[in-house]
Amino acid sequence: MPTGITDAHLHFWSPARIDYFWLGPHFPLIDREIALDELEPQRLEAGVSQGVFVQASHDPRELNWVLGELDRFPWVGGVVGWLDLTAPDLNEQGKAFMRDPRVKGVRHLTHDIPDGRWLARDDVAAGLNTLSELELSLDLVLRPEQLRLATEVVERHPGLNVILDHLGNPPLASGDLSAWASDVSALAALPNVSAKVSGLLTRLAPGQDKALLKEAVETAFECFGPGRLMFGGDWPVATQVASYQETLSTLARTLPPLDTAETQAFWGGTARRVYRLAADPAPGVQALSSLEVRR
């Protein structure tokens, strides 16, 4: 059993300070100021000892604000921020970005922009080369239909550390995972790609049985193996359908049988390796026997 979990995918935001183009009244439960203080008692109860913040905005002001906020939360040891991958001075921006050792990678909200082939642009390819040279990772957040294009693009950048967020958003509500399973398998065949088991509960239709969720997770384990998969809570987005503890417990019940080493990898080791986090979890966090019992 792990002595603490690493949550590889969490957010917080401030619409009063930062522009979030995707956030609005259509997300009534999370369209507000959300501070990491709200997560503290929940993550301690769940036994989460480390975390990775992932950007939620294309506003260049977000990163500096986030880093300042995280000074109060040393358990969050990794930050995935936003950079304009098409900027001609990306190399200089990236180097400035990395002055804070917590900054590990970059993400662009590819699934929320109108240009479905944005990843294939020549100027984006140049940006991905720069990320690789700087040893910054790339978090990919995609619609399921973008997986094939992502595979083509990532195949051209074998030195880039790529993390697929939310398993590529399998279309759970549709009831049919066949196309997604084929496409995610092709992406997983590339050895520089790992993935997060995150953001899945919000893909279910209201009242939908969890059987397809389990199928998606089992497919991911078949494709990636526990050595390239990691847990992500997707807080606070996931709170629209479940509490933080419920998210962890539900995902734990979908996992295939894992030995001790595989369990450690999924709940922490993979994230610590991929995001180059400190090896030891933050002190003062209880062991996660309660989570295992719920499984």
Buried (B, 14 or more C-beta within 10 A) or exposed (E): EBBBBBBBBBBBBBBEEBEBEEBEEEEEEBBEEBBBEBBEEBBBEBBBBBBBBBBBBBBBEBBEBBBEBBEEBEBBBBBBBBBBBBBEEBBEBBEEBBEEEBBBBBBBBBBEEEEBEBBBBEEBBBBBBBBBEBBBBBBBBBEBBBBBBBBEBBBEBEEBBBBBBBBBBBBBEEEEBEBBBEBBBBBBEBEBBBBBBBBBBBBBEEEEEBEBBBBBBEBBBEBBBBBBBBBBBBBBBBBEBBEBBBBBBBBBEBBEEBEEEBBBBBBBBBBBBBBBBEEEBBEEBEEBEBBEEBE
